[in-house]
Amino acid sequence: MIKLSLAFLLFAFAGFAQGSKSDSVIKKQIEEYNTSFANVFIKGNQGDLAKAYTDETIFMPEHSRQRLGRKAIEAFYEQWLAQAKINSYQKTILELQDFGNYVLEIGTFAENLSLNGQNAFSYSGKYSVLWAKPSKKNQLLTIAAEIWGSASYFDDKNIPNIDDAAIPPTKEYISSDKLTLEVKERNNNIKKLVQNRQGAEHAKMFMPDAMYLTYYTPILSGEKEITAYFTEHEKPGTLRIEQISILTSNIIFTQKAIVEFGFYNVDWSDGDRNGNVKGKSINVWKRNGDGELMLFRQMVNHD
């Protein structure tokens, strides 16, 4: 169950509600899209699922690699629907953040699906969608990026097995732009904190009113919940981070925030156990009162 306080939800929507009349138009358009997507997803109409995506859309499905562009996204859904019957699907918007030329939608989803020969499975969690506002009034919003992930651990045998063989490896975004270099330096700080198991210090990289949407966990909102999570998740102990990379695949400079697309690779060991974890994220950076870049919204999932 996703838990968010009523006060936090009212605060989250307040900033968006105080905007111009166009804000309500955008909200209505997103709600209509979500309803339309659910209808065609349940019916299995593959061709209609990708209408809001573009050739530049960054697509980050859970338990699968990052994809770029409409054709790759269509191929993903083709695989998904070839293996599963969608019994029901619903998105619930929790907040909309207006970044000027973009809007960030955060919400929860509930999907009930049946794989061939298996019982129905309830796949539910949270999502984040970055919408690009159109340059002309009569045009519709398009999806610049999308990511989702379960609110609890699950066995991936319960969802379609997506073939990533044709998907090229994610490449690091290289730029000498000062803001890009600043973001990368912040990631280097996070890398050190994770490797040194300094969870409480890692939590200080977030703004007090931040939201953190990580793998297999309900949405964490605010300083108290985020600090408690990282203090426990990255506490000193027998687990060792043997190698970690946190890289940037792209950046969008919106009018009110920096939206970074990241990917990570971690080798870990714990006694006689060891493993490797890869994943991706959408990171929204804003400056605090001291001018430091801080994480305002972040969502992470595993490949």
N, C-alpha and C positions, 0 to 999 in steps of 0.2 A: 504494500500500500504506500503510495506517495504521500508524505506528510509535510504540509506547509501550513503555517499558522495563518489565521484569518487576517491578522494585522499585517503580515508580510504580503499577502495577496492584495489587500487593499492598497498598500504602499506601492506595490509593483505596478498596479493598473493606474494609480493616480497620475503618475508622470505622463503616461500615454493619453489619459483622458483629458488632461489639461491643454492638449494641443488644439489645432484647428479642426474644422469640420472634415478635412481630408483624412484625419486620423480614423474617424468612424467609418469612412468609406474603405480605407485599407483594411481595418479589422473585419468588416463585412465580407470583403473580397477573400480574405484568408479563410474565414469560416466557410464560405461557399466552396472554396477550393477543397478544404478538408472533407467536407460532406461529399463532394463530387468524387474525390479520390477514393473514399471509402466505398462508395457505390460501385465504381468500376473495378476496384480491387476484389470485392466480393464476387462480382460477376465474372471476373477473370478476363476483362477486356484489356489486354496488354498494350495495345496501341494508344489507348487513352490515358495511360498512367504517366506518361512522360511529357504531357503537354506544357507543364510549367518549367521544365528543364531547358537549358540551352547547351550549346557546344562548349561552354566554359564552366558549367556547373561542377562543383566539387562534391562528390557523393561518398559518404563514409558509413557504410552499413556495418552492423555488428557482426563479428566472426567472419569477416571477409575484408579484402583489401580495398583501399581507396580507389575510386574510379573517377574519370574525368570525362564529362560530356554526355550528351543525350544518348548517343548510340550505345555506349558502354552501360548506361543506366537501363536502357530498354533491354539489353541482353541479360542484365541482372534479374529484372522482373520476369523475363521469359523463363529463366531457370527456376525462379521461385514458384511461379504458377504452374510449371510443368510437374512439380513435385508435391504441391500442397493445394488443398481446397480451403479457401478462406471462408469460414463460417460466419464470422463477424469481425468488424474492425471499426475502431472509433478513436479520434484524437480529441483531446480536451486542452484548450489553450489556458495556460496559467499566467503568462505575461507576454506583453509586446513591448519591446524597447525600440524607440525611434532614434536612429542614428543619423537622421537627416536624409541622406540619399539611400539608406538601407533601413530595414526593420528586422529585428531579431525576434523570432517567435520561440518561446519555450513552453513545453507542455508535456502531457502524458499520453500514452497510447495503450490500447487494449486490443490485442489480436487473438482470436481463437481460430486455430488452423488444424487441419488433419492431413498428415502425410500419408502417402499411399500405404495402406495396410496397418496404420497405427491409430491409436485412440486420439481423440481431440486433445490439443495442448493449448493452455492459456499462456500466451507470450505477451507480457505487459511490461511497460517501463516508461522511459522519458525520452524526449527528443529535443532537438534544436534545429531551427531552419532560419537561414539568413536570406531574406527577401530583398531583391533589388527593385527599387522604385522605378517606374517607367519614365522616360524622358518626355513623353507626350501624354496628355490627359486621357486620351481614348485607349491607351495601351494598358495591358494588364501587368501585374507584378510577375516577376520571374524568380526562380530559385537560384541563388548564387551558391549556396552550400547547404548540405543537410547531413545530420548525424543522429543516430539513435542507439539506445542500449537498454537492456533489461534492468529492472529494479532489484533483482535478486539473482543468485547464481542458478544456472540451468545447464542441463546436458544438451549439447548442440545436436544430438541425434534427433531432438524434437523439432528442429527447424530444417528447412531445405539445405542440402549440402551444395554449396555454390562453388563451381570450378573457377579458380582464379588464374589458371595457367596462361590465359591470353592477356592478363592484366600486367602491364609493365611495372617494374619497381618504382616506388615513389622517389622522386629526385629532390635534392635539397635546393631551395631557392637561394640564389646567389645575388647579392646586391650590395653596393657600397653606400646606399642611402643611410643617412644617420639614424633615422627612426628604425629601420630594419636592423641595423647593427645594435641598437639599444635593446630591441626585443630579444635578439639572440644572446646578448649578454645577460639579460634577466633569466633566460633559459639555462645558461651556463651556471648561474647561481642555484637554480632549482636542481640541476643535475648533481651538484656538489652536496646539497642538503639531503637529497634522496640517498646518495651513496654513503653519506656519513650517518644516516638514520637520525636526522634532526627534524622530526616531524613538526614539532611546535614552531620551529623557525620557518619551515616550509609554509605553514599556515599564515604566517605574517606577510607572505607575498600576495595575499588576497585583500581586497577592500573590505571594510566592516560589513557592508551590505551586499557582499558577493553571493553568487550561487555557484555551487560545484556539483556537476552531474558526472559521476564516475561510474565505472563498471560494477554491475551486480549490487547496486546500492540505491536506495531512494534519493531523491534530490536533497542536497544539503544546502541550507540557506542561512546566511549570517555567520558572524565571527565565532559564536559559541559552538555551533554544529561543525563547522569546518575545522576549527582547532581541535575539537575532540576526535574527529576522524583521523587527521594526520598524526596527532600525538600517539594514537594507538597503532595506526597502519604503518608508520615509519619509526617505531620505537627501537632502541638498541636491543640486541639479542643475538641469537644464533644465526639468524638469516643474514647473508652477506650479498651485496650487490657486486658481482664480479666485473661487470661491464655495463655501462649505460650510455645511450646516445639520445639526445632530445634535439630534433632538427625541425627546421621550418620548410614547408613545401610551397607556401604562397602567403601573401599578405594583401589585404584590402584595407586601404586607408579611407574609412568613412569620414563623414563630417564631424562626428562626435566620439569616435573610438577607433582603435586599431584592431582589426580582426585578423588573427594569425591562424594559419592551418599548420598543424604540427604532426610529426610522427616520431615514434620512439622504438627503441630496441633495448631489451634488458636481459642480461644473463644473471641468474641468481643461484645461490646454493644455500642449503640449510642442513648441516650434518652430512648424511650420505645421500641427500636428495638434491637435485638441481634441475634447472629448466631455463627456457627462453620465452620471453613474452614480447610480442610486437603489437603496436596499436597506433592510434591516431587521435587527433583532438581538434576542436575549434576553441580558440582562446581569444577572449575579448579583453583588451587592455585599455585602461584609462589612467589618467594621472591623479594622484592624491593631492592634498593641500601643499605638500612639500615638493611637488613636481615629479615625483617618482612614478614610473609605470607600474601599475598594480593590476592583478587579475580581477576583473569585474564579473565576468561570466566565463565558465570553462566547462566543456563537456568532453569526456574521454571514453573510448571503447577499445576493446581488443580486436585484432584482425581475426 
